[in-house]
Amino acid sequence: MAQSGSAGSTTLDPIMVGSEDLPLHCPTNSTPVWDMHPRVFLDIVDTGSAQCPYCGAKYQLKPGVSAGHGH
């Protein structure tokens, strides 16, 4: 996952999400163990963006990304 920050990061830039990252959950697989909270799945497909209710991390779909069936 290409990111501009990690889950729990205070950066203002959203974490960019590709089709390989769907279904989206926070924390992501690349989040350091020390920065973990309970896993929550985020619905990003309909709006193109989502924010984690635990840590406030912001996620945005990369341009041109569409979810196939089952996502």
Buried (B, 14 or more C-beta within 10 A) or exposed (E): BEBEBBBBBEEEEBBBBEEEBBEBBBBBEEBEEEEBBEEBEBEBBEEEEBBBEBBEBBBBBEEEBEBEEEE
